[in-house]
Amino acid sequence: MKRFKMERFGVALAVIALLLLLAGSESQASTGTILDLMPSVNILTDDKEHVMPLYGVPGEEVYTLAQLAELLTQDDIDKIREGKFTAAYCSQNWTTDWNKSFGQGMTAALSALNIQLLTVTDAKNDPVAQIADCESVIQMLPDLMIIFCQSPDALAPVAKEATSRGIKVVFLNGEPTNSVQGVDFIGSVFTDSWSMGYYSMYEMCKKISEEGGGQVAIVENIYMNYDQTLRTQGAHDAAAEFSNIEVVSAPAVGFTAQLSADNGESLAMAYPDLKGVWYMWSDLSVAAVTAIRNLGRTTIACSPEINIGSAVNMANQGGFYASCSSNGANNGIAAVLMGALGLIEKEAPRFVMTLTVRVLRETLEEAWPLCYNQTLPGQIERLLN
C-alpha cells in the first residue's frame, strides 16, 4: 500500500470546515428525527413542487432518507454521540458541485452525531487512484468509511479488507462486485437513479417530438456502476415513449469535457438528423452540445445532475435543455446515518435512495435551492432575466 500523504488532502479538509457555514435553506417542518438537527439542508420530500416521486430499484425494498432517519432512536443517537467514532470519505472527484453539496450534508450529519471526520480523498475520476486512496485510509483505521463506488470490481477487495480490520463501510452510487450486504458492507446510498435518467430524457424528447421528432443519442460512460446503469435505463425508457424518436448507437465516453466534445462531434457527423444527446453528467452534456452547435447544428442536450456550469448554459439557452438532479447533501446525510446504524451494530437497509428534482429553464430559479440549499447564483439569475 502506498504511504498516506496528509498534504494531499489539506485543501479538502479546509473546504469541509467551511461547508457548514453555507447559507441555510428555507425552514422546514419538524420530522421528529435527527434530521431536525440539520436545518441548513433542504430535505427533499415528494410533496414539494418539482420533486419527482420515488421509482427505486425493481424488486427491492428501498428506504427514503426520512424512513432511514426514523430507524435511529434517541437512545441510538446518544450511544453514537458517546462513542467518539471517526469517519473518512473516499470520493471519486471531490471538486464537483455535487460532491461539495454532498460534503455539506455529510459534515452536518457527522456533527449532529459527534463523529470526527479524519479525511476526504479525491481520486479525480481515476479508479486506480481511488483504490490507492482507500488503502491509505484503511491504515488510518477510521470506524466508518464512505466510498463512492466508481469501480465495483476494483473496490470489492477493498471493502473486504476494510471490514476485516473492523471498519464499517457504506457505498455511494453502487455496490462492490461479489460482496454481501451486511457482511462486506453496511449498505448503499443512491439518488433515485432511474428517475434522473428518465425525467431528464423525457423533457428533451418531448420537445424534440413536438418539433417533428428525430434522432437522439444516449451516451454511457466507459466505467459503469449500478447507479449509471439505472440512469441509462431510465433514459431509454423515456425515449421509448415517443414514436418519432429514434435512439441511435453511440460509443461510451470518458470523464473529461474534451472527450465528450470529441464524442459529440463524431455523433453529429455520423447522424445528420441528431436532435438531442444525453450524457451521464451535465458537464459532459454541455461540452458535447457546445461542440455540436459549433458545427452549425441546433441539437439540444440533457443529463442528470445540474451544476453551475450547466445552469449557466441552460439560462443562456446554449443547448442544455433539461436535467433531473439530486440534492447531494441529502445523500451525504443518508450515508452517515446508514453508517451510524452499522457503528452500533444495528441492521441497516440495503438501499437508501434520495429523491430528485426536475429542472428546466423556466423552473431553474425555484428548483436550484432544492438541489443546492441556497438561492440561485446572481450570475445565473441575471441570465434568466
C-alpha positions in Angstrom: 0.0 0.0 0.0 1.2 3.5 -0.7 2.2 5.7 2.1 -0.6 8.1 3.3 0.2 11.7 2.4 -1.8 14.2 4.5 -0.7 17.2 2.5 -2.7 15.8 -0.5 -5.9 16.2 1.5 -5.3 19.5 3.3 -7.3 21.6 0.9 -10.2 19.2 1.0 -10.3 19.3 4.8 -10.2 23.1 4.7 -13.2 23.1 2.4 -15.0 20.7 4.7 -14.5 23.0 7.7 -16.3 25.8 5.8 -19.2 23.7 4.4 -21.4 24.1 7.5 -21.3 27.9 7.1 -23.1 27.7 3.8 -26.4 29.7 3.5 -29.3 27.8 5.1 -32.4 26.7 3.2 -35.9 27.6 3.8 -37.3 26.5 7.2 -38.8 23.0 7.2 -41.5 21.3 9.2 -40.3 19.2 12.1 -39.7 15.5 11.4 -39.3 14.3 15.0 -36.0 12.7 13.9 -32.3 13.5 13.8 -33.0 15.4 10.5 -34.3 18.3 12.6 -30.7 18.9 13.8 -29.7 19.7 10.2 -31.7 22.8 9.3 -29.2 24.1 6.7 -30.1 21.2 4.4 -33.3 21.1 2.3 -34.6 17.6 2.9 -36.5 16.6 -0.2 -40.0 15.2 0.1 -42.3 14.3 -2.8 -44.9 16.8 -1.7 -42.6 19.7 -2.8 -43.1 21.2 -6.2 -40.6 19.9 -8.8 -39.6 16.9 -6.7 -40.2 13.6 -8.5 -41.8 10.5 -6.9 -39.5 7.7 -5.9 -39.0 4.9 -8.5 -36.4 2.9 -6.6 -34.9 -0.4 -7.5 -37.2 -3.0 -9.2 -37.9 -5.9 -6.9 -36.0 -4.4 -3.9 -37.1 -2.7 -0.8 -35.8 0.9 -0.8 -35.8 3.4 2.0 -36.0 7.1 1.6 -33.9 9.4 3.7 -36.9 10.2 6.0 -37.5 6.5 6.6 -33.8 5.9 7.3 -33.8 8.6 9.9 -36.7 7.0 11.7 -34.6 3.9 12.3 -32.3 5.9 14.7 -33.9 6.3 18.2 -32.9 8.9 20.7 -31.1 6.1 22.6 -29.2 5.2 19.4 -28.2 8.8 18.8 -27.0 9.2 22.4 -24.9 6.0 22.1 -23.3 7.2 18.9 -22.5 10.6 20.3 -20.8 9.0 23.3 -18.8 6.6 21.1 -16.3 9.1 19.8 -16.3 7.5 16.4 -14.3 8.6 13.4 -15.1 8.6 9.7 -13.4 9.1 6.2 -14.8 9.7 2.7 -13.1 8.4 -0.4 -14.6 10.4 -3.2 -14.3 10.0 -6.9 -14.0 13.7 -7.6 -14.2 16.0 -4.6 -14.2 19.2 -6.6 -17.6 18.8 -8.3 -20.6 20.9 -7.3 -22.4 17.7 -6.3 -19.6 16.5 -4.1 -19.4 19.9 -2.4 -23.1 19.6 -1.7 -22.6 16.0 -0.5 -20.0 17.3 1.9 -22.4 19.8 3.3 -24.8 17.1 4.3 -22.1 14.7 5.4 -20.5 17.2 7.7 -23.9 18.3 9.1 -24.8 14.7 10.0 -21.3 13.9 11.4 -21.5 17.0 13.6 -25.0 16.0 14.8 -23.7 12.6 15.8 -20.4 13.8 17.2 -18.4 11.7 14.7 -14.9 13.1 13.8 -14.1 13.4 10.1 -10.5 12.3 9.6 -10.1 13.0 5.9 -11.6 13.2 2.4 -9.7 11.8 -0.5 -10.0 12.9 -4.1 -9.4 10.3 -6.9 -10.0 12.9 -9.7 -12.2 10.3 -11.6 -9.3 7.8 -11.6 -10.4 4.3 -10.4 -6.8 3.3 -9.8 -6.1 6.4 -7.7 -9.2 5.7 -5.7 -8.1 2.2 -4.8 -4.8 3.7 -3.5 -6.7 6.3 -1.6 -8.9 3.7 0.1 -5.8 1.6 1.0 -4.2 4.6 2.6 -7.4 5.4 4.6 -7.7 1.9 5.8 -4.3 2.4 7.5 -5.8 5.2 9.5 -8.4 2.8 10.9 -11.5 5.0 10.9 -14.6 3.5 12.4 -16.5 4.3 9.2 -15.5 4.6 5.5 -17.9 6.1 3.0 -16.8 5.2 -0.6 -18.1 6.5 -3.9 -18.4 3.3 -5.9 -16.5 4.3 -9.0 -15.4 0.8 -10.0 -17.4 -2.1 -8.4 -15.0 -4.8 -9.4 -11.9 -3.0 -8.1 -13.5 -1.9 -4.8 -14.7 -5.3 -3.8 -11.4 -6.4 -2.2 -11.1 -3.0 -0.6 -14.4 -3.4 1.1 -13.5 -6.9 2.4 -10.1 -5.7 3.6 -11.7 -2.7 5.5 -14.3 -4.9 7.1 -11.6 -7.4 8.2 -9.9 -4.5 10.0 -13.1 -3.7 11.9 -14.1 -0.7 9.7 -17.7 -0.2 8.7 -18.2 0.6 5.0 -21.0 2.5 3.2 -21.0 2.8 -0.6 -22.4 5.6 -2.7 -24.0 5.1 -6.2 -23.1 1.4 -6.4 -22.2 -1.9 -4.7 -18.9 -3.8 -4.8 -19.0 -6.9 -7.0 -19.4 -10.4 -5.4 -19.9 -8.8 -1.9 -22.6 -9.4 0.6 -24.6 -6.5 2.2 -24.5 -6.8 6.0 -21.2 -8.7 5.8 -18.8 -6.9 3.5 -20.5 -3.5 3.7 -23.4 -1.9 5.6 -25.5 -0.8 2.6 -25.6 1.6 -0.4 -26.9 5.1 -0.8 -28.2 6.2 -4.2 -30.0 9.1 -5.7 -33.2 7.8 -7.4 -31.1 6.9 -10.4 -33.7 5.7 -12.8 -35.8 8.9 -12.2 -32.8 11.1 -13.0 -32.3 9.4 -16.3 -36.0 9.2 -17.2 -37.2 12.7 -16.4 -34.1 14.5 -17.9 -34.6 12.4 -21.1 -38.4 12.7 -21.2 -38.3 16.5 -21.2 -35.8 16.6 -24.0 -37.6 14.0 -26.1 -40.9 15.8 -25.5 -39.5 19.0 -27.0 -37.9 17.2 -30.0 -41.1 15.2 -30.6 -43.3 18.3 -30.6 -41.0 19.8 -33.2 -41.3 16.8 -35.5 -39.0 14.2 -33.9 -35.6 12.9 -34.9 -32.6 11.0 -33.7 -31.2 11.1 -30.1 -28.1 9.5 -28.6 -27.8 8.0 -25.1 -24.1 8.0 -24.3 -22.8 5.7 -21.5 -19.6 6.1 -19.6 -16.6 3.8 -20.1 -16.9 2.9 -16.4 -20.4 1.9 -15.5 -21.7 1.2 -12.0 -25.2 0.2 -10.9 -26.3 3.8 -10.4 -25.3 4.6 -14.0 -27.0 1.5 -15.3 -30.2 2.6 -13.7 -29.8 6.2 -15.1 -29.3 4.8 -18.6 -32.3 2.5 -18.4 -34.4 5.5 -17.3 -33.3 7.4 -20.4 -34.1 4.5 -22.7 -37.5 4.1 -21.1 -38.3 7.7 -21.6 -37.2 7.7 -25.3 -39.3 4.6 -26.0 -42.5 6.6 -25.2 -42.1 8.7 -28.3 -42.9 7.1 -31.7 -41.0 9.7 -33.7 -37.8 9.5 -31.6 -35.0 7.1 -32.8 -32.2 6.2 -30.4 -29.0 5.8 -32.3 -25.9 3.8 -31.4 -23.3 5.8 -29.5 -19.8 4.8 -28.2 -19.1 5.1 -24.5 -17.2 8.2 -23.4 -14.5 9.0 -20.7 -14.9 11.5 -17.9 -13.4 14.7 -19.4 -15.1 17.6 -21.3 -12.7 17.2 -24.2 -13.6 13.5 -24.7 -17.2 14.4 -24.6 -16.8 17.2 -27.1 -15.0 14.9 -29.4 -17.7 12.3 -28.9 -20.4 14.9 -29.7 -18.7 16.0 -32.9 -18.4 12.3 -34.0 -22.1 11.7 -33.3 -23.1 14.8 -35.2 -21.1 13.8 -38.3 -22.5 10.2 -38.1 -26.1 11.2 -37.7 -27.4 14.2 -39.8 -30.8 14.1 -38.0 -29.3 14.1 -34.5 -31.6 16.4 -32.5 -30.6 15.5 -28.9 -27.9 14.0 -26.8 -28.0 12.5 -23.3 -24.9 12.1 -21.2 -24.4 10.8 -17.6 -23.4 14.1 -16.2 -24.2 17.7 -17.2 -20.5 18.7 -17.7 -20.3 16.1 -20.4 -23.6 17.1 -22.0 -22.6 20.8 -22.1 -19.2 20.0 -23.7 -20.8 17.8 -26.3 -23.7 20.0 -27.2 -21.4 23.1 -27.4 -19.1 21.2 -29.9 -22.1 20.1 -31.9 -23.6 23.6 -32.1 -20.2 24.9 -33.2 -20.8 22.8 -36.3 -23.9 24.9 -37.0 -26.4 22.4 -35.6 -29.4 23.1 -33.3 -29.0 20.0 -31.2 -30.1 20.1 -27.6 -28.8 18.1 -24.6 -29.9 16.8 -21.2 -28.5 14.9 -18.3 -28.8 14.0 -14.7 -27.2 16.3 -12.1 -27.3 20.0 -13.0 -24.4 22.1 -11.7 -23.3 25.8 -12.0 -21.8 25.3 -15.5 -24.8 23.6 -17.0 -27.2 26.0 -15.2 -25.3 28.9 -16.8 -25.6 27.2 -20.2 -29.4 26.5 -19.6 -30.1 30.1 -18.6 -28.1 31.4 -21.6 -30.1 29.0 -23.9 -26.8 27.4 -25.0 -28.3 24.0 -25.7 -28.5 22.3 -22.3 -32.3 21.9 -22.1 -33.3 19.7 -19.2 -32.0 17.9 -16.1 -33.2 15.8 -13.2 -30.9 16.4 -10.3 -30.4 15.3 -6.7 -29.7 17.2 -3.5 -26.1 15.9 -2.8 -26.5 17.0 0.8 -29.4 14.6 1.3 -27.0 11.8 0.1 -24.3 12.9 2.5 -26.7 12.7 5.4 -28.0 9.3 4.3 -24.5 7.9 4.0 -23.7 9.0 7.6 -27.0 7.8 9.1 -26.6 4.4 7.4 -23.0 4.2 8.7 -24.2 5.2 12.2 -26.6 2.2 12.2 -23.6 -0.1 11.5 -21.5 1.6 14.2 -23.9 0.4 16.9 -24.4 -3.0 15.2 -28.0 -2.2 14.2 -29.4 -3.6 11.0 -29.4 -1.2 8.1 -31.4 -1.4 4.8 -29.5 -2.5 1.7 -30.7 0.5 -0.4 -31.4 4.1 0.6 -32.5 6.4 -2.3 -32.9 10.2 -2.2 -35.4 12.0 -4.3 -34.8 14.0 -7.4 -35.7 17.4 -8.8 -36.8 18.1 -12.4 -35.1 21.2 -13.8 -36.0 23.2 -16.9 -35.1 26.8 -17.7 -38.5 28.1 -16.6 -38.2 26.3 -13.2 -34.5 26.8 -12.6 -34.9 29.6 -10.0 -37.3 27.5 -7.9 -35.5 24.2 -8.4 -32.0 25.3 -7.6 -32.5 25.7 -3.8 -34.0 22.2 -3.8 -30.7 20.9 -5.3 -28.1 23.1 -3.5 -29.7 24.5 -0.3 -29.1 28.1 -1.4 -30.6 30.6 -3.8 -29.7 30.7 -7.4 -26.3 32.4 -8.0 -26.7 36.0 -9.2 -24.9 35.4 -12.5 -27.4 32.8 -13.5 -30.4 34.8 -12.2 -29.3 37.8 -14.4 -29.2 35.5 -17.5 -32.7 34.3 -16.8 -34.0 37.9 -16.6 
